[in-house]
Amino acid sequence: MTWFDPVKYFGHVDAEYLVIVVLLTLLSIILYIFLAAIFASFVSKSEDISQAVSIVGTIMMVPYLLSFLAQENPNISVIRFLSYMPFMSQGIMPVRLARAAVSYQAGWITVLFALLGAIIMYLGAEHLYVKNAFSYSSDSPLKTFFKRILKRN
């Protein structure tokens, strides 16, 4: 007898659920990497990189905290809406799927939205990096980000 029997713990988990959750997790990691790259492209000094990336860490906490709300009531309109949105879906949609509040078809739609979001974030990160690679500023990364985003060209 082994101390850990995977069939005992994971035997009741549907394979489709696991595939959806793994894909959402991987796509969300990619999304957050691209978001970190966007914020880092606004940094001119290496000392400010941690400040820029900490914004992404803070944003990552939002779906985690919302997942607790989704456990209690997975059909609140805000939870239903956010469960399909990239950057939020990895924390909320697995809870809604586990609670049988949505079908696997909704999970696959969320994966598709996350994939589209990752493609858009890649294109945006690439464009912003090229645009900001050699621009220097002494402002904070967040201030520089909003200043450049709101600037009309």
N, C-alpha and C positions, 0 to 999 in steps of 0.2 A: 504494500500500500504506500503510495507516495503522499507527500504532504500537500501537494497541489494537484487537483484533478480538474483540468480545463473543461472537460465535458460536464462535470457537476456544476461549474459556475457559468459556463457560456453555452451549454447545450440548448437552452430555451431561447436563445437570442437568434432571431431570423438573419440569415446570410444577407438578404437584401438590405436590411437595416444597417448591418455592419459596413457594407459597401458604400451606402449613401453617407454614413457618418465619416468614414475614412476619406472619401472624396471631398466632402465639405471641409474637413479639417485641413487637408492638403491645399485645397484652393484658398482657404482663409489664410493659411500661412503665407502663400504666394502673394495674396492681396496685401497683407501687412508688410511683407518685405518691400513690395513696390511703394507702399505708402511711406515707409521709412526712407526709401531711396529718394522719394520726392522731397521730404522734409530735409534730408541730408544734402540735397543739391542746393539748398538755400544757405548752407553754412560755408563761411569762408575760412574759419579757423578750426583746426582739429579739436580744440578744447570745447567747442560748442556742439560737437556731434552728439554727445550724450544728452544734452538738453533737447536737441531735435528729436532724437529717438525716444526719449521719455514720453513725448506726446503720444506716440504710437502705443506705448505700453499702457497709458491711461485709457486710450480709446479701446484697447483690447479688453479692458475690464468691464465695459458696459454690457456686452452680450452675456458675459459670465454672470453678472448680477441680475440681469433680466431673466436668466434661465430659472432662477429661484421663484420669480413671479410666475413664470410659465408653468412651473410644477404645480402650483396651486390652482391656477385657472388658465389653461392653455388656449382658451378661446376669447380672451379679451381682445378687442379690436386692435389695440396697439401691438400686442404680441403677435396676432395673426399677420399684421402688415409687416412687422420687422422680421418675422421668420423667413421671409422671402428675400430680404435685402442683403446684398453682400456686406461684409464686415459684421453683420448681426446674426446671420443664419446659422453659423457654426455653433452658437450657444443656445439658440432657441429651437430650431427645427428638430434636432435630435430629441429634445424633450417632448415636443408635440407629437413626433412619430412614436415615441415610447409610450405616451399616454393615449395613443390611438385617436388623437384629435384630428389627424389628417391621414390621408392615404399615402402609400409609397409613391404614387404618381406626383403628389405635391412635393415630396422629397426630391424626386428627379427634376422637377421644375426648378426647385431651389438650387440644385447642382448646376443646372443650365444657366441660371442667373449669376451664380458665383463665377462660372467659367467666362461668361460675357463680361462681368465686372473685372476679372483678372486681365482679360485682353485689353479692355479700355484703360485699366490702370497701367499696364505695360506701355501702351502707346503714350499715355500722359506722362509717365515717368521718363520715358525716352525723350520726349519733346522738351520737358522741363529741364532735364539734365543737360541737354545740348544747349539750351537757352541760358542756363545759369552756371555752367561749369567754370567759367572764368570771370564771373562777376563777384566783386568783393563788397562786403558791407559790415559795419560794426554793430548793426542792430541785432536783436535776438532773432533766432530762426523763425519763430512764429510771426513776429512782426514783419520780417522780410517776406515771409510766405504770403501774408495777407496783402502787403503792399504791392507785390508783383502780380498777384492774382487779380487784384482790383484795378490795377493799372490798365488803361485802355491803349491798345497799340493800333 
